[in-house]
Amino acid sequence: MAGKILVALLSVAYPCLVFCGLYFWNISPRFLSLILVVLGAFHFVTYTQNKDEKKQNHTQSIVFFSFLFLILVGVWITNSPYILKLYPVVLSVVMLLAFSYTLHHTPSMVFRFATLQDKSVLKGPANYYVEKYCRKVTVVWCGFLIFNALVALATVVIASDLAWSLYNGFISYVLMGLLFAGELLFRKKNKMRQNEFCALSQQSKKFRDPDHIVSYLGRWEKQEFRTWRNFVNDVGTIRQLIQSKSYSKWLLHSEDSYWFLVSFVAILQSKKELLITANIQPSFIAEIQDSETGILTDQDFNSAFSIPEALVVNDAMDEEWPAMDPDTSKIALYTSGSTGIPKRVAKTLRQFENEVAELQHLWGKDYVDKAFCSTVSHHHIYGLLFSVLEPFSMGAPFRRDRIDFPEELAGLSAQPYVIVASPAFMKRLVGSKIPNNLFSVIPVVLSSGGVLPVEVAEKTFQITGFWPQEIYGSTETGGIAYRQSRDCLEWTPFAGCAMTVDASGCLNVKSNYIIEADGFTTGDLVEFLPSGQFLLKGRADSIVKIEEKRISLPEVEMRLMASGYIQDACAVALSKKRQFLAVACVFNEDGKKHFEGVSKFEINTYFRKYLSDFLESTVLPKKWRYVDELPVNTQGKLTRKDVEKLFDSSEIRYDLISVEETGERALNIQVRFPTSSIYFDGHFPQFKLLPAVVQVDLVLHWCHKYLGSSLKLIKIPRVKFSRPICPNSMIRLEASYHAEMSKISFKFQDLDKNQTCSSGNIFVEKV
């Protein structure tokens, strides 16, 4: 240490020593060059003793020794003071080489200096942001060193010895000091502009101003805010409740995102394990709760502790602010698994913070001075990251309640927002009557939970002014990639995500968001491109998303078979206007006896009610088929594609036997309505017959189709329904259109029984 101090003093005082030696002490340049010998000897000893020195430092030392040796040789040969004065120039050039080298071989020199004292930055969530900033500062220093080397060289060539000594021994150091001070002021100002982005675990009790707005309720203009002062107090209150109980694990569910974050922090500060689930159906909770687990919620739930009541009962400031260790804080999210059992996905706080830091690195500048609002649940990883942890870490206020309806966006149009949404919400948005160019202040729009169709993204852009930024990922992997489909359909991986494809073509992801060392293999088929981007080619597993809620098909099947009435079941995801679940079931003997003589409508109602104890209402099956056996292929294996065909009959409304035009505006149609026709579903539970409204609708439909008239029903003055039309009967329709009277006359006959089923007149008008 003494040697380092001596060398530092010699380096700083070198210009003054040379000037005084030449003009006041009458020392020859050769003798003064011994100062360079001392400096070189110290560097040589340090270089040879440091076995762990990196390759670039070896190169820098060799360059430095070479320049120093040339100066020494030149001074001893010529005894010239000009060569002796080249040392400051050489020092600036060597430093320039060292700084510029780290611009191409990261990390940058300034980042290395910054991490000498604070090693946590190397693995902390602010790593990307700090490194990017330090690179810019390194570039500035390179510019200064170029300037300093040129001026120092000029003082050797054209300036007096006094000017050389004054600049290199005083002015250059003043300039360095000013550069240091300017960078410090800029950094503080820049941190204020960025709202001082900081990871959750690194924040202290006095990290923000007491009046800093953390969250708001409803529209921003209502000014129903919760401040940093409120947050610190509320966390302390909930923490006292948690610490007063003996539970080692806490299950958290709160629809209010502010109370959710308060409880989230309080549980981790108490060193308890945190369990997060969006499903709080009693039967589901019973499966994951044990005697060591307490429940914290803002909903009505037996045996749970109420967050609102706790805040009212004990509203006292807690002077403590326990630290959270991001590497040991245990967090688990519950999601559907491929086995049918609720899947527990283990995480640490560090992984969440790493991902939030990457989001800040990519888009933090776009979020400055904006408030966050969300249409998705923060109990899932996408909502947790984007609508709670990201805004909180960067100091942006977030909305406590979710946006449920697209029409609510009209009230947000005058403020700068980040809208955290899903494809399901976007589809409802573009299908609403909301006008284009709604926002006077263009928001940032995010979408995750499924692939957003390009036409929906384009319409969203027309309404909001922002083309949605899509994020692809999962609970297990966190964020994997992102895209804006306006630019391309390919997905760009997040930095730090290493991806490969397994033998089945599925994507495997490794990143610092994932606990498993081998990464996580998704159920998504992908195609990699030379650019490093990739295309999604669909799912290979049995996990599907209904309204962006992930559901395991085996879980639905397992639940049904656990009812005691189902021998076998197969669930499939179908798509019409929206995606929905459909289930084909085979009754066991108890099921056959229990539902004998019961209508399909009542059976459907029974199983929907049964499943509602385990599943959210949005993912309950919409269509059902009860069959003697499930279809299998030639190998005896059940295929979901074959099961999907069972539901194609929902489009078969009738079997058209023949169509004959018996006059200019007259028809004779023979048709049969099979038992599987949807016309028989749900109308008359105890007896299958063709409803009267269907008969009238068919008359209009067939007259329009075969007689070429666009007709609209306006009046039904006289129609007689004599006998029911039953499944599989051969039916004949006789219909004639009287344009001059705007009337259609019709008659349905059962040819098997030779009976008239219905007849009459309906009045219409042309559309």
C-alpha positions in Angstrom: 0.0 0.0 0.0 2.9 2.4 0.8 4.4 1.6 -2.5 1.2 2.4 -4.3 0.8 5.7 -2.5 4.4 6.6 -3.3 4.0 5.8 -7.0 0.7 7.8 -7.1 2.4 10.8 -5.6 5.3 10.6 -8.0 3.0 10.3 -11.0 0.9 13.4 -9.9 4.0 15.4 -9.0 6.1 14.3 -12.0 5.6 17.6 -14.1 6.5 19.7 -11.0 9.6 17.6 -10.2 10.9 17.8 -13.8 10.3 21.5 -14.0 12.0 22.2 -10.6 14.8 19.8 -11.4 15.6 21.5 -14.6 15.2 25.2 -13.6 15.8 25.4 -9.9 17.9 22.4 -8.9 20.0 22.2 -12.1 19.5 18.4 -12.4 20.2 16.9 -15.8 17.5 15.1 -17.7 19.4 11.8 -17.4 19.3 12.0 -13.6 15.6 13.1 -13.6 14.7 10.1 -15.7 15.4 8.0 -12.6 11.9 8.9 -11.6 10.7 7.0 -14.6 12.9 4.1 -13.5 11.1 4.0 -10.1 7.7 4.1 -11.7 8.6 1.4 -14.2 10.2 -0.8 -11.5 7.0 -0.7 -9.3 4.8 -1.5 -12.3 7.1 -4.4 -13.2 7.0 -5.9 -9.7 3.3 -5.6 -9.6 2.9 -7.1 -13.0 5.1 -10.1 -12.3 3.5 -10.8 -8.9 -0.1 -10.7 -10.1 -0.5 -14.2 -11.6 -4.3 -13.7 -12.0 -4.0 -10.6 -14.1 -6.2 -10.7 -17.2 -4.9 -10.9 -20.7 -5.9 -7.3 -21.6 -4.0 -6.0 -18.5 -0.9 -7.9 -19.7 -1.1 -6.2 -23.0 -1.6 -2.8 -21.4 1.4 -3.4 -19.1 3.6 -4.4 -22.1 2.6 -1.3 -24.0 3.3 0.9 -21.0 6.8 -0.7 -20.4 7.6 -0.3 -24.1 6.8 3.4 -24.2 8.6 3.9 -20.9 11.7 2.1 -22.1 11.8 4.2 -25.3 11.6 7.4 -23.3 14.4 6.3 -21.0 16.6 5.3 -23.9 15.9 8.5 -25.7 16.8 10.6 -22.6 20.0 8.7 -21.9 21.2 9.1 -25.5 20.2 12.7 -26.1 20.0 14.1 -22.5 17.0 16.1 -24.0 14.3 17.5 -21.7 11.8 17.3 -24.5 11.8 13.5 -24.5 11.6 13.6 -20.7 8.4 15.6 -21.0 6.6 13.0 -23.1 5.7 10.9 -20.1 2.2 12.6 -19.5 1.5 12.1 -23.3 2.4 8.4 -23.0 0.3 8.0 -19.8 -2.8 9.5 -21.5 -2.3 7.3 -24.6 -1.9 4.1 -22.5 -5.0 5.0 -20.5 -6.9 5.7 -23.8 -5.9 2.3 -25.1 -7.1 0.6 -21.9 -10.4 2.5 -21.9 -11.1 1.9 -25.6 -10.2 -1.7 -25.4 -12.9 -2.3 -22.8 -15.5 -0.8 -25.2 -15.0 -3.9 -27.5 -14.2 -6.4 -24.7 -16.8 -5.7 -22.1 -17.4 -4.8 -19.3 -16.3 -1.2 -19.8 -13.6 0.3 -17.7 -15.9 2.6 -15.7 -18.2 -0.3 -14.9 -15.1 -2.2 -13.6 -14.3 0.8 -11.3 -18.0 1.0 -10.2 -18.0 -2.7 -9.2 -14.8 -2.6 -7.2 -16.6 -1.5 -4.1 -20.2 -2.7 -4.8 -20.0 -6.3 -6.0 -23.8 -6.7 -5.7 -24.2 -4.8 -9.0 -22.5 -7.7 -10.8 -25.5 -10.1 -10.1 -28.1 -7.5 -9.1 -31.1 -6.5 -11.1 -29.7 -3.1 -12.0 -26.7 -4.7 -13.8 -28.0 -3.9 -17.4 -28.9 -0.3 -16.6 -25.6 0.4 -14.8 -23.4 -1.3 -17.4 -25.1 0.7 -20.2 -24.6 3.9 -18.4 -21.0 3.1 -17.6 -20.3 2.4 -21.2 -21.4 5.9 -22.1 -19.2 7.4 -19.4 -16.2 5.3 -20.7 -16.8 6.8 -24.2 -16.7 10.3 -22.6 -13.4 9.5 -20.9 -11.9 8.2 -24.1 -12.8 11.6 -25.7 -11.2 13.4 -22.8 -8.0 11.3 -22.9 -7.6 12.0 -26.7 -8.0 15.7 -25.9 -5.6 15.6 -23.0 -2.9 13.6 -25.0 -3.0 16.2 -27.8 -2.8 19.2 -25.5 0.0 17.5 -23.5 1.9 16.9 -26.8 1.4 20.5 -27.8 2.9 21.7 -24.5 6.0 19.6 -25.2 6.4 20.9 -28.8 5.3 24.5 -28.8 4.8 25.7 -25.2 7.3 26.8 -22.6 8.5 24.5 -19.8 6.4 26.5 -17.3 3.3 26.1 -19.5 4.0 22.4 -19.8 4.4 22.0 -16.1 1.3 24.1 -15.3 -1.0 22.2 -17.7 0.3 18.6 -16.9 0.7 19.2 -13.2 -2.3 21.3 -12.5 -4.8 22.2 -15.3 -5.2 18.6 -16.5 -6.1 17.4 -13.0 -8.6 20.3 -12.6 -10.2 19.2 -15.9 -10.4 15.6 -14.6 -12.0 16.8 -11.4 -14.6 18.9 -13.3 -15.3 15.8 -15.5 -15.8 13.7 -12.3 -18.1 16.3 -10.7 -20.1 16.9 -13.9 -20.7 13.1 -14.3 -21.8 12.9 -10.7 -24.3 15.7 -11.1 -25.6 14.2 -14.4 -25.9 10.8 -12.8 -28.1 12.2 -9.9 -30.2 14.1 -12.4 -30.6 11.1 -14.6 -31.6 8.9 -11.6 -34.3 11.4 -10.7 -35.5 11.3 -14.3 -35.7 7.6 -14.2 -37.5 7.7 -10.9 -34.6 6.0 -9.3 -35.1 2.5 -10.6 -34.3 0.1 -7.8 -35.0 -3.6 -7.2 -37.5 -4.4 -4.5 -35.0 -6.1 -2.2 -32.6 -3.1 -2.4 -35.2 -0.5 -1.3 -35.0 0.9 2.2 -37.7 2.4 4.5 -36.6 6.0 3.5 -35.8 5.2 -0.1 -38.5 7.5 -1.5 -40.1 10.7 -0.5 -43.0 10.1 2.0 -45.5 11.7 -0.4 -44.3 9.7 -3.4 -47.4 8.1 -5.1 -47.2 4.3 -5.1 -50.7 3.4 -6.4 -54.1 4.9 -7.3 -57.7 3.7 -7.4 -59.8 4.0 -10.6 -59.1 6.9 -12.8 -56.0 9.0 -12.0 -58.1 12.2 -11.8 -59.9 10.9 -8.8 -56.7 11.3 -6.8 -57.3 8.3 -4.5 -53.7 7.7 -3.9 -51.6 5.5 -1.6 -48.2 7.1 -0.9 -44.8 5.8 0.2 -45.7 6.8 3.7 -48.9 4.7 3.5 -47.0 1.8 2.0 -44.3 1.6 4.7 -47.0 1.8 7.4 -49.2 -0.8 5.7 -46.3 -3.2 5.2 -45.4 -2.9 8.9 -49.0 -3.6 9.9 -49.3 -6.7 7.9 -45.9 -7.9 8.9 -46.9 -7.6 12.6 -49.9 -9.8 11.8 -47.8 -12.4 10.0 -45.1 -12.5 12.7 -47.7 -13.0 15.4 -48.7 -16.3 13.8 -46.8 -19.6 13.7 -47.4 -20.3 10.0 -44.2 -21.0 8.0 -46.0 -20.5 4.6 -48.6 -17.9 3.6 -51.0 -18.3 0.7 -51.8 -14.8 -0.8 -54.7 -13.8 -2.9 -55.8 -10.2 -3.2 -57.8 -8.6 -6.0 -56.5 -5.2 -4.9 -53.0 -5.0 -6.4 -51.8 -2.5 -3.8 -52.8 -4.7 -0.9 -51.3 -7.6 -2.8 -47.9 -5.9 -3.0 -48.1 -4.8 0.7 -48.7 -8.4 1.7 -46.1 -9.7 -0.8 -43.4 -7.5 0.9 -44.5 -8.2 4.4 -44.4 -12.0 3.9 -40.9 -11.9 2.5 -39.7 -9.5 5.1 -41.0 -12.0 7.7 -38.8 -14.8 6.1 -41.9 -16.8 5.3 -42.6 -18.8 2.1 -45.0 -17.0 -0.2 -47.6 -19.0 -2.2 -49.6 -17.1 -4.9 -52.7 -18.4 -6.6 -55.5 -16.9 -8.7 -57.8 -19.8 -7.9 -59.4 -19.6 -4.4 -62.2 -22.2 -5.0 -62.5 -24.1 -1.6 -61.8 -27.5 -3.2 -58.7 -26.2 -4.9 -57.4 -24.5 -1.8 -57.9 -27.7 0.2 -55.5 -29.5 -2.1 -52.6 -27.1 -1.6 -53.1 -26.0 2.0 -51.7 -27.8 5.0 -51.4 -27.0 8.7 -48.3 -24.9 8.1 -50.1 -22.6 5.7 -52.0 -19.4 6.6 -54.2 -17.6 4.1 -54.1 -13.9 3.5 -56.8 -12.4 1.3 -59.2 -9.5 0.7 -62.0 -11.8 -0.3 -64.6 -13.7 1.8 -63.0 -17.0 2.7 -63.4 -19.1 5.8 -60.3 -19.5 8.0 -58.5 -16.7 6.1 -57.0 -13.5 7.5 -58.5 -10.4 6.0 -56.1 -7.8 4.8 -58.5 -4.9 5.1 -59.5 -5.8 8.6 -55.8 -6.2 9.6 -55.0 -2.7 8.4 -57.9 -1.2 10.3 -57.3 -3.1 13.6 -53.6 -2.3 13.8 -52.8 1.0 12.0 -49.5 1.8 13.8 -46.1 2.8 12.3 -43.6 0.0 12.5 -40.1 1.4 13.0 -38.4 -1.7 11.5 -37.8 -2.5 7.9 -36.3 -6.0 7.7 -34.1 -6.8 4.7 -35.2 -9.3 2.1 -32.6 -11.7 0.7 -33.5 -12.1 -2.9 -31.6 -15.4 -3.2 -33.3 -17.1 -0.3 -36.8 -15.6 -0.5 -39.1 -18.5 -1.5 -42.1 -17.8 -3.8 -44.3 -20.3 -5.5 -47.0 -19.7 -8.1 -49.7 -22.3 -8.8 -50.7 -23.1 -12.4 -52.1 -25.9 -14.3 -49.8 -28.9 -14.9 -49.7 -31.5 -17.7 -50.5 -34.2 -15.1 -53.8 -32.7 -14.1 -52.6 -31.8 -10.6 -52.2 -28.1 -9.7 -48.6 -27.4 -10.5 -46.4 -25.5 -8.1 -43.7 -23.4 -9.8 -41.0 -22.4 -7.4 -39.2 -19.1 -7.8 -36.9 -16.8 -5.8 -37.2 -13.0 -5.6 -33.9 -12.7 -7.4 -35.4 -14.2 -10.5 -38.2 -11.8 -10.5 -35.8 -8.9 -10.0 -33.6 -10.0 -12.8 -36.5 -10.1 -15.2 -37.8 -6.7 -14.0 -34.3 -5.3 -14.6 -34.3 -6.6 -18.2 -37.7 -5.0 -18.8 -36.3 -1.7 -17.5 -33.3 -2.1 -19.7 -35.4 -2.6 -22.8 -38.4 -0.3 -22.3 -37.7 1.7 -19.1 -37.3 5.0 -21.0 -40.8 4.4 -22.6 -42.4 4.1 -19.1 -41.0 7.3 -17.6 -43.8 9.7 -16.4 -46.5 7.2 -17.1 -49.0 5.5 -14.8 -49.6 1.8 -15.1 -53.0 0.1 -15.4 -53.8 -3.5 -16.1 -56.6 -5.7 -17.5 -54.9 -8.9 -16.2 -54.5 -10.6 -12.8 -51.3 -10.0 -10.9 -51.6 -13.5 -9.5 -50.1 -14.7 -12.7 -46.5 -14.0 -13.6 -47.2 -11.6 -16.5 -49.5 -9.4 -14.4 -47.2 -9.6 -11.4 -44.1 -8.5 -13.3 -45.6 -5.8 -15.5 -48.5 -4.3 -13.5 -46.9 -4.5 -10.0 -43.1 -5.2 -9.7 -42.0 -3.2 -12.7 -43.8 0.1 -11.9 -43.0 -0.2 -8.2 -39.3 -0.7 -8.9 -39.0 2.3 -11.2 -41.2 4.5 -9.0 -44.2 4.7 -11.3 -47.7 4.6 -9.8 -49.9 1.6 -10.6 -53.6 1.1 -10.6 -55.1 -1.0 -7.7 -58.1 -2.3 -9.5 -58.2 -4.0 -12.9 -59.9 -2.7 -16.0 -62.6 -5.2 -16.9 -64.3 -3.5 -19.9 -62.8 -1.8 -23.0 -65.2 1.1 -22.5 -63.2 2.0 -19.4 -60.3 3.1 -21.6 -62.3 6.1 -22.7 -61.8 7.6 -19.2 -58.0 7.2 -19.5 -57.5 8.9 -22.8 -56.2 12.2 -21.5 -53.4 10.8 -19.3 -50.1 9.1 -20.1 -50.5 5.4 -19.3 -48.9 2.0 -19.7 -51.7 -0.5 -20.4 -50.9 -4.1 -19.4 -53.4 -6.1 -21.4 -54.1 -9.6 -23.0 -55.2 -10.8 -26.4 -58.6 -11.6 -25.0 -59.0 -8.0 -23.9 -57.7 -6.7 -27.2 -60.3 -8.8 -29.1 -63.1 -7.3 -27.0 -61.6 -3.8 -27.6 -61.6 -4.0 -31.4 -65.0 -5.6 -31.3 -66.5 -2.7 -29.3 -67.8 0.6 -30.6 -64.8 2.6 -29.3 -63.7 5.0 -32.0 -60.3 5.3 -33.6 -57.7 7.8 -32.2 -59.3 7.6 -28.8 -56.2 8.7 -26.9 -55.0 12.3 -26.9 -51.8 11.1 -25.1 -50.6 7.9 -26.8 -50.2 5.1 -24.2 -47.8 2.1 -24.2 -49.8 -1.0 -24.8 -48.5 -4.4 -23.7 -49.9 -7.9 -24.5 -49.1 -11.4 -23.2 -50.9 -14.6 -22.5 -51.2 -15.8 -26.1 -50.3 -14.7 -29.7 -52.1 -11.6 -30.7 -53.5 -11.8 -34.3 -52.0 -9.2 -36.5 -55.4 -7.8 -37.6 -56.3 -7.3 -33.9 -52.9 -5.6 -33.3 -53.5 -3.2 -36.2 -57.0 -2.3 -35.0 -55.6 -1.7 -31.5 -53.1 0.6 -33.1 -55.9 2.6 -34.8 -57.7 3.0 -31.5 -54.8 3.7 -29.2 -52.1 5.0 -31.5 -49.6 2.4 -30.2 -48.9 -1.0 -31.9 -49.0 -3.5 -29.0 -45.7 -4.8 -27.7 -46.1 -8.6 -27.3 -44.3 -10.7 -24.7 -44.0 -14.4 -25.0 -43.2 -16.5 -21.9 -44.7 -18.8 -19.2 -44.8 -19.1 -15.5 -41.9 -21.5 -15.5 -39.6 -19.6 -17.8 -40.6 -16.0 -17.2 -40.2 -13.8 -20.3 -38.7 -15.6 -23.3 -39.1 -13.2 -26.2 -40.9 -10.1 -27.6 -42.1 -8.6 -30.8 -44.3 -6.0 -32.5 -46.1 -7.7 -35.3 -46.1 -4.5 -37.4 -42.3 -4.9 -37.8 -42.2 -8.7 -38.1 -43.8 -11.9 -37.0 -40.6 -13.3 -35.6 -39.9 -13.2 -31.9 -36.7 -11.7 -30.5 -35.3 -13.5 -27.4 -34.7 -11.5 -24.2 -31.0 -11.0 -23.4 -29.7 -13.8 -21.3 -32.1 -16.4 -22.7 -30.2 -19.4 -24.2 -32.6 -21.5 -26.3 -32.4 -24.8 -28.0 -34.8 -27.3 -29.5 -35.3 -30.8 -28.2 -35.8 -33.9 -30.2 -39.6 -33.3 -30.4 -39.1 -29.8 -31.7 -40.1 -28.1 -28.5 -38.3 -25.0 -27.2 -35.9 -25.4 -24.2 -35.0 -22.1 -22.4 -32.2 -21.4 -20.0 -31.9 -18.0 -18.2 -31.4 -16.4 -14.8 -35.2 -16.3 -14.5 -35.2 -20.1 -14.2 -34.1 -22.2 -11.2 -33.4 -25.4 -13.1 -29.8 -25.6 -14.3 -30.9 -27.5 -17.4 -33.5 -24.9 -18.2 -37.2 -25.6 -18.9 -38.6 -27.3 -22.0 -41.9 -25.8 -23.1 -44.7 -27.4 -25.0 -44.2 -24.9 -27.9 -42.9 -25.9 -31.3 -40.5 -23.4 -32.8 -38.5 -22.7 -35.9 -35.2 -20.8 -35.5 -34.1 -18.3 -38.1 -30.5 -17.3 -39.0 -31.0 -13.9 -37.3 -31.4 -15.6 -33.9 -35.1 -14.9 -33.9 -37.7 -17.7 -34.1 -41.3 -18.4 -35.2 -43.9 -20.2 -33.0 -45.4 -23.2 -34.7 -48.0 -24.2 -32.1 -48.2 -26.3 -28.9 -47.2 -29.9 -28.6 -48.6 -30.5 -25.1 -52.0 -30.6 -23.6 -51.9 -27.2 -21.9 -54.2 -24.7 -23.6 -55.3 -21.1 -23.0 -58.9 -20.1 -22.7 -59.4 -16.3 -22.5 -55.6 -16.2 -21.8 -56.1 -18.4 -18.7 -54.0 -21.5 -18.8 -55.8 -24.8 -18.3 -54.7 -28.4 -18.3 -56.9 -30.7 -20.4 -55.9 -33.7 -18.2 -56.9 -31.7 -15.1 -60.4 -31.3 -16.5 -60.6 -35.0 -17.4 -59.3 -36.1 -14.0 -61.8 -33.9 -12.2 -64.7 -35.4 -14.2 -63.6 -39.0 -13.6 -63.3 -38.2 -9.9 -67.0 -37.4 -9.8 -67.9 -41.1 -9.7 -70.1 -41.1 -12.8 -67.5 -40.9 -15.6 -65.5 -43.8 -16.8 -63.5 -41.9 -19.4 -63.3 -38.3 -20.6 -61.4 -36.3 -23.2 -61.3 -32.5 -23.2 -60.4 -30.5 -26.3 -60.1 -26.8 -27.1 -62.3 -25.6 -30.0 -62.4 -22.2 -31.7 -65.3 -20.4 -33.1 -65.6 -16.7 -32.5 -63.6 -17.4 -29.3 -61.7 -20.4 -28.0 -63.6 -22.7 -25.6 -63.4 -26.1 -24.0 -65.5 -29.1 -25.1 -65.6 -32.5 -23.4 -66.6 -36.0 -24.6 -67.6 -38.3 -21.7 -68.3 -42.0 -21.3 -70.6 -42.9 -18.4 -69.7 -45.7 -16.0 -72.5 -48.0 -14.7 -73.3 -45.6 -11.8 -73.4 -42.7 -14.3 -75.8 -44.6 -16.6 -78.2 -45.3 -13.7 -78.0 -41.9 -12.2 -78.7 -40.0 -15.4 -81.2 -42.4 -17.0 -84.1 -40.4 -18.3 -82.3 -37.1 -17.5 -82.1 -34.5 -20.3 -78.8 -33.5 -21.7 -79.3 -29.9 -20.5 -79.6 -31.1 -16.9 -76.5 -33.4 -17.3 -74.5 -30.5 -18.6 -75.7 -28.2 -15.8 -74.7 -30.9 -13.2 -71.1 -31.3 -14.5 -70.6 -27.5 -15.0 -71.6 -26.9 -11.4 -69.4 -29.8 -10.2 -66.3 -28.4 -12.1 -67.0 -24.8 -10.8 -65.6 -25.9 -7.4 -62.2 -26.5 -9.0 -62.1 -24.3 -12.1 -62.7 -20.6 -12.9 -66.0 -19.9 -14.7 -64.2 -18.6 -17.8 -62.6 -22.0 -18.5 -65.6 -24.3 -17.8 -66.5 -26.4 -20.9 -69.1 -25.0 -23.2 -70.0 -28.1 -25.2 -70.5 -31.7 -24.1 -70.9 -35.1 -25.8 -72.0 -38.3 -24.0 -70.9 -41.3 -26.1 -70.6 -45.1 -25.6 -66.9 -45.0 -26.2 -64.2 -42.5 -27.2 -62.7 -42.8 -30.7 -59.4 -44.5 -31.1 -57.0 -45.0 -34.0 -55.8 -48.2 -35.5 -53.2 -48.5 -32.8 -55.9 -48.2 -30.1 -54.7 -44.8 -29.1 -57.1 -41.9 -28.3 -56.4 -38.8 -30.4 -57.8 -35.4 -29.6 -58.3 -34.7 -33.3 -60.8 -37.5 -33.5 -62.6 -36.3 -30.4 -62.9 -32.8 -32.0 -64.8 -34.4 -34.9 -67.5 -35.5 -32.4 -68.3 -31.8 -32.1 -68.5 -31.2 -35.8 -72.1 -32.4 -35.6 -72.9 -29.1 -33.9 -72.8 -27.7 -37.4 -75.0 -30.4 -38.8 -78.5 -29.0 -38.2 -80.3 -31.2 -40.8 -79.8 -33.7 -43.6 -81.1 -32.1 -46.8 -82.6 -34.9 -49.0 -83.9 -33.0 -52.0 -84.9 -29.5 -53.2 -87.4 -28.9 -56.0 -88.7 -25.6 -57.3 -92.4 -26.4 -58.2 -93.2 -22.9 -59.5 -91.7 -19.5 -60.0 -91.7 -18.8 -56.3 -92.6 -22.2 -54.8 -90.4 -24.9 -53.1 -90.7 -28.5 -52.2 -88.0 -29.7 -49.8 -87.5 -33.1 -48.2 -85.3 -33.0 -45.1 -84.5 -35.2 -42.0 -83.4 -33.8 -38.6 -80.9 -36.2 -36.9 -80.9 -36.8 -33.2 -77.5 -35.0 -33.0 -79.0 -31.7 -34.5 -78.4 -28.7 -32.2 -82.1 -27.8 -32.9 -83.0 -30.4 -30.3 -80.5 -29.2 -27.6 -81.9 -27.6 -24.5 -85.3 -26.4 -25.8 -87.5 -29.3 -24.4 -85.4 -31.3 -21.8 -87.9 -34.1 -21.5 -88.7 -34.6 -25.1 -86.8 -33.9 -28.4 -88.9 -32.0 -30.9 -88.2 -29.2 -33.4 -89.1 -25.8 -31.9 -91.6 -23.6 -33.6 -89.2 -20.7 -33.9 -86.8 -23.0 -35.7 -89.5 -24.0 -38.2 -90.3 -20.4 -39.1 -86.6 -19.5 -39.3 -86.0 -22.4 -41.7 -88.8 -21.3 -44.0 -87.2 -17.8 -44.2 -83.7 -19.3 -44.7 -84.7 -21.7 -47.5 -86.9 -19.1 -49.3 -84.0 -16.7 -49.3 -81.5 -19.3 -50.4 -83.5 -21.0 -53.2 -85.9 -18.2 -54.3 -83.3 -15.5 -54.3 -85.2 -13.1 -52.1 -83.7 -11.2 -49.1 -86.6 -11.4 -46.7 -87.1 -10.0 -43.2 -89.9 -11.3 -40.9 -92.3 -8.6 -39.8 -95.5 -10.4 -38.7 -96.9 -13.9 -37.9 -100.7 -13.6 -38.2 -101.6 -17.2 -38.4 -99.6 -20.4 -37.9 -100.9 -23.7 -36.6 -98.6 -26.3 -35.0 -100.5 -29.6 -35.1 -98.0 -32.3 -34.4 -94.4 -32.4 -33.2 -91.5 -32.9 -35.6 -89.4 -35.6 -34.1 -85.8 -36.7 -34.7 -85.0 -38.8 -37.8 -88.5 -38.4 -39.4 -88.7 -37.7 -43.1 -90.2 -34.2 -43.4 -91.4 -32.3 -46.4 -91.7 -28.6 -46.6 -94.0 -26.9 -49.2 -93.5 -23.1 -49.3 -94.5 -20.4 -51.7 -93.6 -16.7 -51.7 -96.3 -14.2 -52.8 -94.3 -11.0 -53.5 -97.4 -8.8 -54.2 -98.8 -9.6 -50.7 -95.4 -9.8 -49.0 -96.4 -13.2 -47.7 -95.0 -16.7 -47.4 -97.3 -19.7 -47.1 -95.8 -23.0 -45.8 -96.6 -26.5 -44.6 -94.4 -29.1 -42.9 -95.5 -32.7 -43.3 -94.3 -35.9 -41.7 -94.0 -38.3 -44.7 -93.5 -41.4 -42.5 -96.8 -40.8 -40.7 -98.5 -38.9 -43.5 -99.4 -36.1 -41.1 -99.3 -32.3 -41.3 -97.1 -31.0 -38.5 -97.5 -27.3 -39.0 -98.8 -24.7 -41.5 -99.6 -21.1 -41.9 -98.6 -17.7 -43.3 -95.9 -15.2 -42.3 -95.5 -11.7 -43.6 -92.1 -10.4 -44.7 -90.5 -7.4 -46.3 -87.4 -7.2 -48.5 -84.1 -6.2 -46.9 
